[in-house]
Amino acid sequence: MAEIKELTRRVMKFRDERDWKQFHNPKDVAISLTLEAAELLEHFQWKTPKEISAHIKAGREEISDELADVFYWVLVLGKDLGIDISAALKKKLLKNAVKYPVSKSKGRITKYNKL
């Protein structure tokens, strides 16, 4: 949790040094998050499992950069909306544990309402 707070502090410092907060409303930050997630998806689009495995090895740094970009925007949106990302994830994991009990969901990809 302390590391998430430190990363958030560093992201906000980066943004503030550039005076970019003025451009960061929730809609545009959410759009940026989605665009970065789409750039991550491009690394896997139209590839077979074998091609993906090779691409992960060859393109590890680029994939890492895209994941970092997604995480950047998650931290920005969380901070701007006053949402503690660590607490939100912990709470969501508890909710998911109820929706997807091990006894019903282990080894299955079935959505919770169909278990």
TITORSE-166302 format. One line per 3 residues: number of its first residue (from 1); for each residue z, y, x of C-alpha. Coordinates in nm, 3 decimals. Each point is the difference from the previous one (the first is absolute). Layout:
// residues N
NUM = Z,Y,X  ...
//
This chain:
// residues 115
1 = 0.000,0.000,0.000  0.082,0.240,0.283  -0.341,-0.066,0.151
4 = -0.175,0.088,-0.328  0.193,0.328,-0.012  -0.097,0.076,0.360
7 = -0.366,-0.080,-0.068  0.010,0.221,-0.309  0.152,0.281,0.205
10 = -0.276,-0.034,0.259  -0.273,-0.006,-0.266  0.142,0.314,-0.163
13 = 0.023,0.172,0.340  -0.363,-0.089,0.070  -0.104,0.141,-0.337
16 = 0.215,0.311,0.025  -0.123,0.088,0.350  -0.350,0.016,-0.147
19 = 0.101,0.184,-0.319  -0.156,-0.272,-0.215  0.272,-0.021,-0.265
22 = -0.187,0.266,-0.194  -0.278,-0.255,-0.060  0.230,-0.289,-0.090
25 = 0.054,-0.025,-0.372  0.081,-0.345,-0.145  -0.352,-0.052,-0.136
28 = -0.176,0.070,0.329  0.253,-0.195,0.205  -0.043,-0.299,-0.234
31 = -0.378,0.034,0.036  0.035,0.006,0.379  0.218,-0.311,-0.014
34 = -0.262,-0.178,-0.210  -0.284,0.108,0.227  0.181,-0.130,0.307
37 = 0.071,-0.330,-0.179  -0.373,-0.021,-0.079  -0.081,0.054,0.369
40 = 0.232,-0.290,0.077  -0.184,-0.214,-0.256  -0.333,0.074,0.165
43 = 0.111,-0.208,0.297  0.002,-0.310,-0.221  -0.273,0.069,-0.253
46 = -0.286,-0.252,-0.012  0.147,-0.215,0.276  0.068,-0.372,-0.019
49 = 0.347,-0.125,0.098  -0.140,-0.097,0.342  -0.157,0.343,0.049
52 = 0.324,0.167,-0.107  0.196,-0.199,0.257  -0.239,0.109,0.275
55 = -0.004,0.359,-0.123  0.381,0.020,0.000  -0.003,-0.094,0.368
58 = -0.284,0.234,0.094  0.099,0.289,-0.225  0.377,-0.020,0.026
61 = 0.045,0.361,0.116  -0.224,0.141,-0.274  0.177,-0.208,-0.266
64 = 0.334,0.112,0.141  -0.111,0.363,-0.022  -0.096,-0.042,-0.365
67 = 0.334,-0.163,-0.083  0.175,0.287,0.176  -0.203,0.252,-0.203
70 = 0.103,-0.172,-0.323  0.364,0.000,0.108  -0.024,0.369,0.099
73 = -0.104,0.094,-0.353  0.267,-0.226,-0.155  0.263,0.185,0.202
76 = -0.143,0.342,-0.089  -0.012,-0.080,-0.372  0.346,-0.151,0.002
79 = 0.148,0.303,0.175  -0.182,0.252,-0.221  0.109,-0.181,-0.317
82 = 0.356,-0.051,0.120  -0.032,-0.379,-0.001  0.189,-0.199,0.261
85 = -0.265,-0.255,0.095  0.252,-0.248,0.144  0.213,0.010,-0.315
88 = -0.308,-0.020,-0.223  -0.129,-0.308,0.182  0.338,-0.173,-0.016
91 = 0.023,0.070,-0.373  -0.355,-0.122,-0.058  0.069,-0.323,0.192
94 = 0.294,-0.066,-0.233  -0.221,0.061,-0.305  -0.269,-0.230,0.140
97 = 0.256,-0.273,0.067  0.078,0.000,-0.372  -0.368,0.011,-0.100
100 = -0.097,-0.269,0.251  0.284,-0.252,0.027  -0.055,-0.248,0.281
103 = 0.030,-0.293,-0.240  -0.302,0.120,-0.199  -0.211,0.185,0.252
106 = 0.026,-0.183,0.332  -0.346,-0.088,0.124  -0.171,0.158,-0.303
109 = -0.201,0.319,-0.039  0.064,0.024,-0.373  0.101,0.340,-0.133
112 = 0.362,0.022,-0.118  -0.091,0.022,-0.370  -0.190,-0.328,0.023
115 = 0.263,-0.208,0.181
//
